[in-house]
Amino acid sequence: MGLSTEDLGTGGTGLPKTISPGNRVLKINYVELEEFKFIADSYHLMLHVESEPIEGFEGFMLDKNDESKGHYAGQIGRVKASQYAYADGETKTGIKIQRDRSILIFLQNLCKTLGINDWMTQQHNKHATIQDFVEAFNATAPIKDKYLEFCIAGKEYMGKTGYTNYDMWLPKAEKGKYAFGEIEDNKVLQYDESKHLKKLEVTNVKTFGDDEILSKKTTSNDFSLD
């Protein structure tokens, strides 16, 4: 078999095909619940995002098994709604945390920012599970080509090919600034590498995943309903 020249990671402009941490203008193509294996019945809410179209750029194929469907017009990425997985639990101060309610609050804030409050209101008592709700969001929420400004935080890691990749998430609100908002409305956090990026450290790995675990024994600062 010959060497493959498909999906090598950069578009025709030389830009990476994926986004990296920073302030970005993005649309959400769909959201996904991803199980977090370290805590039973916990999920990350993953946002599958895409940048605005880039002239002369050829992104990843829309369907890697069907080239006829074309390519993404912009850079893409997967961003966690929160650095920590959503799980049922209780803080040291006795605050009850409900997984599904926390996810719904995030989606409610997202809908408000996107200007689709009516859609969220119409979902009242329609869905038995959070899985059903997320499926309905992807199928019926009017999010197509609605762009927002995001502040993307993340952590560097070494990919299988030897290149630096990013585990990305939305940072917590701070001083009246939020991880996403309308473009140029001055309410979005300004990316600060010293606070929003965990640089790759070349050390011997002894533990895995500790910084992602949303423990039932953690402090209230590990929970954000912003």
Secondary structure, 3 states (H helix, E strand, C coil): CCCCCCCCCECCCCCECECCCEEEEEEEEEEEEEECCCCCCCEEEEEEEEECCCCCCCCCECCCCCHHHCECCCCEEEEECCCCCECCEECCCCCEECHHHHHHHHHHHHHHHHCCHHHHHHCCCCCCCHHHHHHHHHHHCCCCCCEEEEEEEEEEEECCCCCEEEEEECCCCECCEECEECCCCCCECCCCHHHHEECCCCCCCCCCCHHHCCCCCCCHHHCCCC
